[in-house]
Amino acid sequence: MSFRSRLERLKEFLSPHALVLTYHQVGRRSPDPLNVSLPGETFAAQMEELRRAWNPTPLDALVEGLAQGSLPRRSVAVTFDDGYAAVLSNALPILEQSRIPATVFVSTGCLAGNREFWWDELQRIVWESKTEPAEWKSPPAEVRMRFFPGMPREDAFGILHYAMRCLPPAEIDAAVERIRKEARCRSADPRGDVRPLTAKECVQLAAHPLIAVGAHTVRHAWLAALTEQAQKAELSDSRAALEKLLGRPVRSFSYPYGSRESETPVSVRLARAGGFDYACANVKAAMHGGSDRFWIPRVTPGEAGGAEFTKRLEEHLASARTPRTPQGYAGAERKIRADVRLEADWDRLGLLPGRASQWLAYRWRNLTAPRVRRKKMRIPVLTALWARVRLGAGLAPLSVVSGNERGTPVHRYYIDRFFEEFRSDVRGRVLEFQNDQYATRFGGKNIQRLDILHKEGSGHSKRATIIADLTQPNNVPSEYYDCIICTRVLHIVRDLPAILSEMRRILKPGGVLLAAVPMTDMIEPWWHELWRFTPEGFGALVGSAFGSENASIRAYGNSLIAAAAMRGLTAEEFTRREMDARDERFAIEVCVRAVKKQ
């Protein structure tokens, strides 16, 4: 690494960090449960906590201040996406009372005020439909197969929304109208605060001294589904329309949906070339002086208030890391390392004042640059020594995402060991939850058919083939699968006997369930985790569905690695001997192989 590169990395490390928060609707009053906004009283409590314990900053000033290294600590910017009328009627009075600035990103194609956003319109159609969703013929076959008679309306809406959001805007409008006809619902006036801002209200909002307005495309399109020309039109037309309406330059942009799947490298390049100063994504991370101005991370605060709200923000700030960018993007923020071996980071070894142990921990990462092979000095003894130092230094965890931003979480190491042992069971027809990371790696050519199951509202993969809740009536066929892979799912399921019974039902005689659950690990509250499992308890639970004689339990971990998992250290920071030592009293991951017998 050149001296200039080292200086740049040192500058990035020493630069201040800040958070950008994102909201949508505030204080909605509606009896229907499908699209509930943040309650006004919760938003008010959060804004009061920001005013008391943080440094609220306009987004423009935050971006410039971070680049110059001149921002005060604990700076936070507030943003709103989409441009709901609720921002003007409900959120603005609260912002005025707390004297907090905000940026509102507006989809200009909805400013006519004569209709709702398509997802709100679809929600009302599904909720007020005079016919059952199972009777509708207009949705594609892969969507219709997930409907069943008596299905809860919120589940039907979730399936349709998940399938339709990736379509071009014109196709979405046509699909909504087809569903409206089948549901026998009439068009209705937009509902109160659910509706978008009108052009007049947008001008009124932009005139307020606390509010800045930015672009959010014309039709809130899933940009990854559009051609480059169509993406360019969405960005440039929205900016031009806003500038004409407001009579001032528009500097900021927010990607619709804002994930690595909904945007492409082309989207980021067009935003950079489209006359904007910066662009916001929706990936959870803190922002720092070296962050890419056209992939600014933002945090959704949830419904916590008071001290709990501050605690969550501090966790995001403490785990500040470079957010992953859209696939193939090679801009300034491309810091992802393919080599997971740990190396000494000499730029940080001299930074001992203050919170030395945490500085060293957060910046202890491999240095292999993407696409470039470089020789690096590896110091395993020093690596092991500093792992022990970080294990016992300070009260705050070294990571709030199990070390994902720095290496391999220890529980993933143990799940890999489990699947290595039972690799031969991953064959035939295979069902995996959320994605195909284990089925593809360990089954390979032995798989005849692979299905990916999501409970609607979870997961980000667009490859799901089945949307179903296995704790409820569903249309997944009985005795169909040779193998079910269920890793890190059962600890967030409320009705465990029901889902285990359903998995047994859909397995063929002789089929195998391979499941992994946590025993010792930090809680990630955004997943709403409910349970932890001891080896004996998990064996009894699975045995009640499959028979105790048909279940083989594996418990991985020991007291050293259990402490490391709670602190946020990674597998690369320990020797294989330390990782492979087993003591069930301090298990980290509990795994089971259960066979369905007649």
C-alpha positions as CSV (number, residue, x, y, z in Angstrom):
1,M,0.0,0.0,0.0
2,S,1.4,3.4,-1.0
3,F,2.1,6.2,1.5
4,R,-0.7,8.3,0.0
5,S,-3.2,5.4,0.4
6,R,-2.2,5.0,4.0
7,L,-2.7,8.7,4.7
8,E,-6.2,8.5,3.1
9,R,-7.1,5.5,5.2
10,L,-5.8,7.3,8.3
11,K,-7.8,10.4,7.4
12,E,-11.0,8.3,7.0
13,F,-10.5,6.6,10.4
14,L,-9.9,9.9,12.2
15,S,-12.8,11.7,10.6
16,P,-16.0,12.2,12.6
17,H,-19.0,9.9,12.1
18,A,-22.7,10.9,11.9
19,L,-26.1,9.3,11.4
20,V,-28.8,10.0,8.8
21,L,-32.4,8.9,9.9
22,T,-35.2,8.1,7.4
23,Y,-39.0,8.3,8.0
24,H,-42.1,8.0,5.8
25,Q,-45.4,8.7,7.4
26,V,-46.0,10.2,10.8
27,G,-49.1,10.1,13.0
28,R,-51.5,8.4,10.6
29,R,-55.0,7.9,11.9
30,S,-56.5,4.9,10.1
31,P,-58.4,1.7,11.2
32,D,-56.8,-0.5,8.6
33,P,-53.7,-2.4,9.9
34,L,-51.8,-2.9,6.6
35,N,-49.7,0.3,6.4
36,V,-49.4,1.7,9.9
37,S,-47.1,4.8,10.1
38,L,-45.0,5.9,13.1
39,P,-47.4,7.3,15.8
40,G,-47.1,11.0,16.3
41,E,-46.3,10.7,20.0
42,T,-43.5,8.3,19.3
43,F,-42.0,10.7,16.6
44,A,-42.3,13.6,19.1
45,A,-40.4,11.6,21.8
46,Q,-37.7,10.8,19.3
47,M,-37.3,14.4,18.2
48,E,-37.2,15.6,21.8
49,E,-34.4,13.0,22.5
50,L,-32.5,14.2,19.4
51,R,-32.7,17.8,20.6
52,R,-31.6,16.8,24.2
53,A,-28.8,14.2,23.5
54,W,-27.7,14.7,19.9
55,N,-26.8,17.4,17.5
56,P,-29.5,17.7,14.8
57,T,-28.0,19.0,11.6
58,P,-29.4,19.8,8.1
59,L,-28.4,17.1,5.7
60,D,-26.6,19.5,3.4
61,A,-24.5,20.8,6.2
62,L,-23.8,17.2,7.5
63,V,-22.5,16.0,4.1
64,E,-20.3,19.1,3.7
65,G,-19.1,19.0,7.4
66,L,-18.2,15.4,7.3
67,A,-16.1,15.9,4.2
68,Q,-14.3,18.8,5.9
69,G,-14.0,17.1,9.3
70,S,-15.7,20.0,11.0
71,L,-18.9,18.4,12.4
72,P,-19.5,18.1,16.2
73,R,-19.8,14.7,17.7
74,R,-23.2,12.9,17.6
75,S,-24.5,14.8,14.6
76,V,-27.8,13.5,13.2
77,A,-29.8,14.5,10.1
78,V,-33.5,13.7,9.6
79,T,-35.0,12.8,6.2
80,F,-38.4,11.7,4.9
81,D,-39.0,9.7,1.8
82,D,-41.8,9.6,-0.8
83,G,-43.5,12.9,0.1
84,Y,-46.6,12.1,2.2
85,A,-49.0,14.9,3.1
86,A,-48.5,13.7,6.7
87,V,-45.1,15.3,6.7
88,L,-46.7,18.8,6.4
89,S,-49.7,18.1,8.6
90,N,-48.2,15.9,11.4
91,A,-44.4,15.9,11.3
92,L,-43.7,19.6,10.6
93,P,-45.4,20.9,13.8
94,I,-43.3,18.5,15.9
95,L,-40.1,19.5,14.0
96,E,-40.9,23.2,14.7
97,Q,-41.5,22.5,18.4
98,S,-38.1,20.7,18.7
99,R,-36.4,23.1,16.2
100,I,-35.0,20.2,14.2
101,P,-34.3,20.6,10.4
102,A,-35.3,17.8,7.9
103,T,-35.0,17.0,4.2
104,V,-38.0,15.7,2.4
105,F,-37.5,13.6,-0.8
106,V,-40.5,13.9,-3.1
107,S,-41.7,11.7,-6.0
108,T,-42.8,14.4,-8.5
109,G,-45.1,12.2,-10.5
110,C,-47.5,12.0,-7.5
111,L,-47.8,15.8,-6.9
112,A,-51.0,16.1,-8.8
113,G,-52.8,15.0,-5.6
114,N,-55.5,13.1,-7.4
115,R,-54.4,9.6,-6.4
116,E,-52.4,7.7,-3.7
117,F,-49.1,6.0,-4.1
118,W,-49.7,2.7,-5.9
119,W,-48.9,0.6,-2.8
120,D,-51.5,2.5,-0.7
121,E,-54.0,2.1,-3.5
122,L,-53.3,-1.6,-3.7
123,Q,-53.6,-1.9,0.1
124,R,-57.1,-0.3,0.1
125,I,-58.2,-2.5,-2.9
126,V,-57.2,-5.7,-1.1
127,W,-58.7,-4.6,2.2
128,E,-62.0,-3.5,0.8
129,S,-62.3,-6.2,-1.9
130,K,-65.7,-7.9,-2.3
131,T,-64.0,-11.1,-3.6
132,E,-61.4,-13.4,-2.2
133,P,-57.8,-12.9,-3.5
134,A,-57.8,-16.6,-4.2
135,E,-60.4,-16.0,-6.9
136,W,-58.4,-13.4,-8.8
137,K,-57.1,-14.4,-12.2
138,S,-55.1,-11.3,-13.2
139,P,-52.0,-11.8,-11.0
140,P,-49.3,-14.0,-12.6
141,A,-49.5,-17.8,-11.9
142,E,-46.5,-17.7,-9.5
143,V,-48.4,-15.2,-7.4
144,R,-51.8,-16.9,-7.6
145,M,-50.4,-20.2,-6.4
146,R,-49.6,-18.6,-3.1
147,F,-53.2,-17.5,-2.4
148,F,-55.6,-19.8,-0.6
149,P,-59.3,-19.4,0.4
150,G,-59.7,-17.5,3.6
151,M,-56.1,-16.1,3.4
152,P,-55.7,-13.0,5.7
153,R,-55.9,-9.9,3.6
154,E,-52.6,-8.5,4.9
155,D,-50.8,-11.6,3.7
156,A,-52.4,-11.2,0.2
157,F,-51.4,-7.6,0.1
158,G,-47.8,-8.5,1.1
159,I,-47.5,-11.1,-1.6
160,L,-48.8,-8.7,-4.3
161,H,-46.6,-5.8,-3.1
162,Y,-43.5,-8.0,-3.1
163,A,-44.2,-9.2,-6.6
164,M,-45.2,-5.9,-8.1
165,R,-42.7,-3.5,-6.8
166,C,-40.0,-4.7,-9.2
167,L,-42.2,-3.9,-12.3
168,P,-41.9,-0.7,-14.4
169,P,-44.3,2.0,-13.2
170,A,-46.6,1.6,-16.3
171,E,-47.0,-2.1,-15.7
172,I,-47.7,-1.5,-12.0
173,D,-50.5,0.9,-12.9
174,A,-52.0,-1.6,-15.3
175,A,-51.8,-4.4,-12.7
176,V,-53.5,-2.3,-10.0
177,E,-56.4,-1.5,-12.4
178,R,-56.8,-5.2,-13.3
179,I,-56.9,-6.1,-9.6
180,R,-59.4,-3.3,-8.9
181,K,-61.8,-4.7,-11.5
182,E,-61.5,-8.3,-10.1
183,A,-61.9,-7.0,-6.5
184,R,-65.0,-4.9,-7.6
185,C,-63.7,-1.8,-5.9
186,R,-64.3,1.7,-7.2
187,S,-61.8,4.5,-7.5
188,A,-62.0,6.7,-4.5
189,D,-60.5,10.1,-3.4
190,P,-57.1,9.9,-1.7
191,R,-57.3,9.3,2.1
192,G,-56.2,12.2,4.3
193,D,-52.6,12.0,5.4
194,V,-52.1,8.8,3.3
195,R,-52.1,10.8,0.1
196,P,-49.0,12.4,-1.4
197,L,-48.3,16.1,-1.1
198,T,-49.9,18.3,-3.8
199,A,-47.8,20.7,-5.7
200,K,-49.1,23.7,-3.6
201,E,-48.3,21.8,-0.4
202,C,-44.8,21.0,-1.6
203,V,-44.1,24.7,-2.3
204,Q,-45.5,25.5,1.2
205,L,-43.3,22.8,2.8
206,A,-40.2,23.9,0.9
207,A,-40.7,27.5,2.0
208,H,-40.3,26.6,5.7
209,P,-36.8,27.4,7.1
210,L,-36.4,24.0,8.7
211,I,-37.2,22.0,5.5
212,A,-35.2,21.2,2.4
213,V,-36.7,19.3,-0.5
214,G,-34.9,16.7,-2.7
215,A,-35.7,14.5,-5.6
216,H,-37.0,10.9,-5.3
217,T,-37.5,10.1,-9.1
218,V,-40.8,10.7,-10.9
219,R,-42.8,7.5,-10.2
220,H,-40.8,5.9,-7.3
221,A,-39.5,3.2,-9.7
222,W,-37.5,0.1,-8.9
223,L,-34.5,1.4,-10.9
224,A,-32.9,-2.0,-11.4
225,A,-35.8,-3.0,-13.6
226,L,-35.4,-0.1,-16.0
227,T,-33.1,0.5,-18.9
228,E,-30.3,3.1,-18.5
229,Q,-32.3,5.6,-20.6
230,A,-35.4,5.1,-18.4
231,Q,-33.4,5.5,-15.2
232,K,-31.8,8.7,-16.6
233,A,-35.3,10.1,-17.3
234,E,-36.5,9.2,-13.8
235,L,-33.7,11.1,-12.2
236,S,-33.4,14.1,-14.6
237,D,-37.2,14.7,-15.0
238,S,-37.8,14.6,-11.2
239,R,-35.0,17.2,-10.6
240,A,-36.2,19.4,-13.4
241,A,-39.8,19.3,-12.3
242,L,-38.9,20.2,-8.7
243,E,-36.6,23.1,-9.7
244,K,-39.4,24.5,-11.9
245,L,-41.9,24.2,-9.1
246,L,-39.7,25.6,-6.3
247,G,-37.7,28.1,-8.3
248,R,-34.4,27.0,-6.8
249,P,-31.7,24.4,-7.5
250,V,-32.3,20.9,-6.1
251,R,-29.1,19.4,-4.7
252,S,-30.1,16.1,-3.1
253,F,-31.5,12.8,-4.3
254,S,-32.8,9.7,-2.6
255,Y,-33.0,6.3,-4.4
256,P,-36.4,4.7,-4.3
257,Y,-36.3,1.6,-2.0
258,G,-32.5,2.3,-1.8
259,S,-31.2,-1.2,-1.4
260,R,-28.3,-3.0,-3.2
261,E,-31.0,-5.0,-5.1
262,S,-33.2,-2.1,-6.2
263,E,-30.4,0.0,-7.6
264,T,-27.6,-0.8,-9.9
265,P,-24.1,0.6,-10.6
266,V,-25.8,2.5,-13.5
267,S,-28.2,4.1,-11.0
268,V,-25.3,5.4,-8.9
269,R,-23.4,6.6,-11.9
270,L,-26.4,8.5,-13.3
271,A,-27.0,10.1,-9.9
272,R,-23.4,11.2,-9.8
273,A,-23.6,12.7,-13.4
274,G,-27.1,14.1,-12.9
275,G,-26.3,17.4,-11.3
276,F,-26.9,16.3,-7.7
277,D,-24.4,17.0,-4.9
278,Y,-25.2,13.7,-3.1
279,A,-27.7,10.8,-3.0
280,C,-29.1,8.7,-0.1
281,A,-29.6,5.0,0.0
282,N,-31.4,2.9,2.7
283,V,-28.6,0.7,4.0
284,K,-28.0,0.6,7.7
285,A,-24.6,2.2,8.7
286,A,-23.1,5.4,10.0
287,M,-21.6,8.0,7.6
288,H,-18.1,9.3,7.9
289,G,-15.8,11.7,6.0
290,G,-14.7,9.1,3.5
291,S,-18.2,7.9,2.7
292,D,-19.3,8.0,-0.9
293,R,-21.6,11.0,-1.3
294,F,-23.7,9.1,-3.7
295,W,-24.4,6.1,-1.5
296,I,-25.1,7.7,1.9
297,P,-26.3,5.2,4.4
298,R,-29.5,5.8,6.5
299,V,-31.0,4.2,9.6
300,T,-34.7,3.6,10.2
301,P,-35.2,4.4,13.9
302,G,-38.2,2.1,14.5
303,E,-40.7,2.8,17.3
304,A,-38.4,3.1,20.2
305,G,-38.4,6.3,22.2
306,G,-36.4,8.0,24.9
307,A,-33.3,6.2,26.2
308,E,-33.9,3.1,24.1
309,F,-34.0,5.3,21.0
310,T,-30.6,6.8,21.9
311,K,-29.2,3.4,22.7
312,R,-30.1,2.1,19.2
313,L,-28.6,5.1,17.5
314,E,-25.4,4.8,19.6
315,E,-25.1,1.1,18.5
316,H,-25.3,2.1,14.9
317,L,-22.8,4.9,15.4
318,A,-20.4,2.6,17.3
319,S,-20.5,-0.1,14.6
320,A,-19.8,2.5,11.9
321,R,-18.7,0.7,8.8
322,T,-18.5,1.3,5.0
323,P,-21.9,0.2,3.6
324,R,-22.0,-2.3,0.8
325,T,-22.8,-0.7,-2.6
326,P,-24.9,-2.1,-5.5
327,Q,-23.4,-5.2,-7.2
328,G,-20.5,-4.5,-9.5
329,Y,-20.1,-0.9,-8.3
330,A,-16.4,0.1,-8.1
331,G,-16.6,3.6,-6.7
332,A,-14.8,5.2,-3.8
333,E,-16.7,3.2,-1.2
334,R,-15.8,-0.2,-2.5
335,K,-14.1,-1.5,0.6
336,I,-15.3,-5.1,0.7
337,R,-12.6,-7.7,1.0
338,A,-12.7,-11.1,-0.5
339,D,-9.7,-12.4,1.5
340,V,-11.0,-13.1,5.1
341,R,-7.6,-13.7,6.6
342,L,-6.7,-11.3,9.4
343,E,-3.7,-9.0,9.0
344,A,-2.1,-6.4,11.2
345,D,-3.2,-2.8,10.4
346,W,0.0,-0.8,11.1
347,D,-1.8,2.6,10.5
348,R,-3.7,2.1,13.8
349,L,-1.1,0.6,16.1
350,G,0.1,4.0,17.2
351,L,-3.4,5.4,18.0
352,L,-3.3,4.5,21.7
353,P,-4.9,7.6,23.5
354,G,-8.6,7.4,24.4
355,R,-10.6,4.4,23.5
356,A,-7.6,2.5,22.2
357,S,-9.0,-1.0,22.3
358,Q,-12.1,-0.1,20.4
359,W,-10.1,1.8,17.7
360,L,-7.9,-1.2,17.2
361,A,-10.9,-3.6,17.1
362,Y,-12.9,-1.7,14.6
363,R,-10.0,-1.2,12.2
364,W,-8.4,-4.7,12.5
365,R,-9.3,-5.9,9.1
366,N,-7.6,-7.6,6.1
367,L,-5.9,-5.4,3.6
368,T,-6.2,-7.4,0.4
369,A,-7.4,-4.9,-2.2
370,P,-10.1,-6.2,-4.7
371,R,-8.7,-7.5,-8.0
372,V,-5.1,-6.8,-6.9
373,R,-2.8,-9.5,-5.4
374,R,-0.4,-8.0,-2.9
375,K,1.9,-9.7,-0.5
376,K,1.1,-8.9,3.2
377,M,2.9,-9.9,6.3
378,R,0.7,-12.1,8.5
379,I,1.3,-12.3,12.2
380,P,-0.8,-15.1,13.7
381,V,0.7,-14.7,17.2
382,L,0.0,-11.0,17.3
383,T,-3.5,-11.6,15.9
384,A,-4.3,-14.1,18.7
385,L,-2.8,-11.7,21.3
386,W,-4.9,-8.7,20.2
387,A,-8.0,-10.9,20.1
388,R,-7.5,-11.5,23.8
389,V,-7.0,-7.8,24.5
390,R,-10.2,-6.8,22.7
391,L,-12.1,-9.6,24.4
392,G,-11.6,-8.0,27.8
393,A,-11.4,-4.3,27.1
394,G,-14.3,-1.9,27.6
395,L,-18.0,-2.4,28.2
396,A,-19.4,-1.8,24.7
397,P,-19.4,-4.7,22.3
398,L,-17.0,-4.5,19.4
399,S,-19.8,-5.1,16.9
400,V,-23.6,-5.1,17.0
401,V,-23.8,-7.3,13.9
402,S,-21.8,-10.3,15.2
403,G,-18.7,-9.1,13.5
404,N,-20.1,-9.3,10.0
405,E,-18.4,-6.0,9.0
406,R,-15.0,-7.4,10.0
407,G,-14.9,-11.1,9.2
408,T,-16.8,-14.4,9.7
409,P,-19.2,-14.5,12.6
410,V,-18.3,-17.5,14.8
411,H,-21.8,-19.0,14.5
412,R,-21.4,-19.1,10.7
413,Y,-18.1,-21.1,11.1
414,Y,-20.0,-23.7,13.2
415,I,-23.0,-23.9,10.8
416,D,-20.5,-24.6,8.0
417,R,-18.9,-27.4,10.1
418,F,-22.4,-28.9,10.6
419,F,-23.2,-28.9,6.9
420,E,-19.8,-30.4,6.1
421,E,-20.7,-33.4,8.3
422,F,-24.2,-33.9,6.7
423,R,-23.4,-32.7,3.1
424,S,-24.8,-35.9,1.7
425,D,-28.3,-35.1,3.0
426,V,-28.6,-32.0,0.7
427,R,-30.0,-33.7,-2.3
428,G,-33.1,-34.2,-4.4
429,R,-35.9,-31.6,-3.8
430,V,-34.5,-29.1,-1.3
431,L,-36.3,-26.2,0.5
432,E,-34.2,-23.5,2.2
433,F,-35.5,-20.5,4.1
434,Q,-34.6,-16.9,3.0
435,N,-31.9,-17.7,0.4
436,D,-29.9,-20.6,-1.0
437,Q,-26.5,-20.1,0.6
438,Y,-26.2,-23.5,2.1
439,A,-28.2,-25.6,-0.4
440,T,-26.1,-24.4,-3.3
441,R,-22.7,-24.7,-1.5
442,F,-23.2,-28.1,-0.1
443,G,-25.8,-29.8,-2.4
444,G,-24.5,-28.6,-5.8
445,K,-25.3,-31.1,-8.6
446,N,-27.1,-33.4,-6.2
447,I,-30.1,-31.0,-6.1
448,Q,-32.9,-31.7,-8.6
449,R,-35.2,-28.8,-7.5
450,L,-34.4,-25.9,-5.1
451,D,-37.1,-23.8,-3.5
452,I,-36.5,-20.7,-1.4
453,L,-39.2,-19.8,1.1
454,H,-40.0,-16.4,2.6
455,K,-42.6,-15.4,5.1
456,E,-43.7,-12.2,3.4
457,G,-42.0,-9.1,4.8
458,S,-38.8,-10.9,5.6
459,G,-35.6,-11.3,3.5
460,H,-34.4,-9.2,0.5
461,S,-33.8,-11.8,-2.1
462,K,-35.9,-11.6,-5.3
463,R,-35.3,-15.3,-5.9
464,A,-38.0,-16.6,-3.5
465,T,-40.1,-19.3,-5.1
466,I,-42.6,-19.7,-2.2
467,I,-44.2,-17.1,0.0
468,A,-45.8,-18.9,3.0
469,D,-46.1,-18.8,6.7
470,L,-45.5,-22.4,8.0
471,T,-47.3,-21.6,11.2
472,Q,-50.5,-20.8,9.3
473,P,-52.6,-22.8,6.7
474,N,-50.6,-22.8,3.4
475,N,-50.5,-24.5,0.0
476,V,-47.0,-26.1,0.3
477,P,-47.5,-29.7,-0.9
478,S,-47.2,-32.6,1.6
479,E,-44.4,-35.2,1.4
480,Y,-42.6,-33.3,-1.3
481,Y,-39.1,-32.4,-0.1
482,D,-36.1,-34.7,0.4
483,C,-34.3,-32.0,2.5
484,I,-35.3,-28.8,4.4
485,I,-32.6,-26.4,5.5
486,C,-33.6,-24.1,8.3
487,T,-30.8,-22.0,9.7
488,R,-31.3,-19.1,12.2
489,V,-35.1,-19.0,11.7
490,L,-36.7,-20.8,14.6
491,H,-35.5,-18.3,17.2
492,I,-37.8,-15.6,15.6
493,V,-40.9,-17.9,15.2
494,R,-43.6,-17.6,17.9
495,D,-45.3,-21.0,17.3
496,L,-42.5,-23.5,17.3
497,P,-44.5,-26.7,17.5
498,A,-46.6,-25.6,14.5
499,I,-43.7,-24.9,12.2
500,L,-41.9,-28.1,13.2
501,S,-45.1,-30.1,12.5
502,E,-45.4,-28.3,9.1
503,M,-41.8,-29.1,8.1
504,R,-42.4,-32.7,9.0
505,R,-45.6,-32.7,6.9
506,I,-43.9,-31.4,3.7
507,L,-40.9,-33.8,4.0
508,K,-41.0,-37.1,2.2
509,P,-40.7,-40.3,4.3
510,G,-36.9,-40.6,4.8
511,G,-36.5,-36.8,4.2
512,V,-34.1,-34.8,6.4
513,L,-34.4,-31.6,8.3
514,L,-31.1,-29.8,8.9
515,A,-31.7,-26.9,11.4
516,A,-29.5,-24.5,13.3
517,V,-30.4,-22.2,16.2
518,P,-28.5,-19.9,18.6
519,M,-27.8,-20.6,22.2
520,T,-25.2,-18.0,23.1
521,D,-25.2,-14.8,21.0
522,M,-26.2,-11.2,21.1
523,I,-29.7,-10.2,20.3
524,E,-30.4,-8.3,17.1
525,P,-33.6,-6.5,18.0
526,W,-34.6,-5.7,14.4
527,W,-35.2,-9.4,13.9
528,H,-37.5,-9.6,17.0
529,E,-35.7,-12.6,18.4
530,L,-37.8,-14.6,20.9
531,W,-35.8,-17.7,21.9
532,R,-32.5,-19.2,22.7
533,F,-32.0,-23.0,22.7
534,T,-30.0,-25.4,24.9
535,P,-29.0,-28.7,23.3
536,E,-31.3,-30.7,25.6
537,G,-34.2,-28.3,25.0
538,F,-33.8,-28.2,21.2
539,G,-33.6,-32.0,21.2
540,A,-36.8,-32.3,23.1
541,L,-38.6,-29.8,20.9
542,V,-37.5,-31.5,17.6
543,G,-38.1,-34.9,19.2
544,S,-41.7,-34.1,19.9
545,A,-42.3,-33.7,16.1
546,F,-39.9,-36.2,14.6
547,G,-39.3,-38.6,17.5
548,S,-36.3,-38.3,19.8
549,E,-34.7,-41.4,18.3
550,N,-34.7,-39.7,14.8
551,A,-33.0,-36.5,15.9
552,S,-29.2,-36.1,16.2
553,I,-28.0,-33.0,18.1
554,R,-24.7,-31.2,17.6
555,A,-23.6,-28.4,20.0
556,Y,-20.7,-26.2,18.9
557,G,-18.6,-23.8,21.0
558,N,-16.8,-23.4,24.3
559,S,-16.5,-20.8,27.0
560,L,-13.8,-18.8,25.2
561,I,-15.6,-18.6,21.9
562,A,-18.9,-17.9,23.6
563,A,-17.4,-14.9,25.3
564,A,-16.0,-13.8,21.9
565,A,-19.4,-14.1,20.2
566,M,-21.0,-11.9,22.8
567,R,-18.3,-9.3,22.4
568,G,-18.4,-9.3,18.5
569,L,-15.1,-11.0,17.7
570,T,-14.8,-13.1,14.5
571,A,-13.7,-16.6,13.7
572,E,-10.5,-15.4,12.1
573,E,-9.2,-14.1,15.4
574,F,-8.9,-17.6,16.9
575,T,-7.0,-20.7,16.1
576,R,-8.7,-23.8,14.6
577,R,-8.0,-25.7,17.8
578,E,-9.8,-23.0,19.9
579,M,-12.7,-22.9,17.5
580,D,-13.1,-26.7,17.3
581,A,-13.0,-27.4,21.0
582,R,-16.5,-28.3,22.2
583,D,-18.2,-27.8,25.6
584,E,-22.0,-28.1,25.5
585,R,-22.3,-25.9,28.6
586,F,-21.2,-22.9,26.6
587,A,-22.6,-23.8,23.1
588,I,-22.9,-21.0,20.6
589,E,-24.8,-22.9,17.9
590,V,-27.1,-25.9,18.4
591,C,-27.8,-27.9,15.2
592,V,-30.1,-30.9,14.5
593,R,-30.4,-33.6,11.9
594,A,-33.9,-35.0,12.0
595,V,-35.2,-37.8,9.8
596,K,-38.9,-38.3,9.0
597,K,-39.9,-41.9,9.6
598,Q,-43.2,-43.4,8.8
